[in-house]
Amino acid sequence: MAAMRVEVVYATRGSLDAVAVELPAGATVRDALVAARMKEQGAALGIFGRRVAPETPLADGDRVEIYRPLLADAKEQRRRRAKARRR
């Protein structure tokens, strides 16, 4: 069974944690998180910007991304700014 390399990434405001891991063929996003010692904690997950489930199988060279929750809804922020300009 061939091994594959994937990168697991979690970005915060001030830093970026990126860990390259080697996994067996057929590994899933959850397997990559365990190998990288990163916790999903119910966070949204993705591969190259596309949301995926933890059970999603990986391919060699994938970049697993752990998305942090948004601090503010972008649509709501735009509505507030537009409303303030109308005044």
Secondary structure, 3 states (H helix, E strand, C coil): CCEEEEEEEEECCCCEEEEEEEEECCCEHHHHHHHHCCCCCCCEEEECCEEECCCCECCCCCEEEEECCCCCCHHHHHHHHHHHHHC
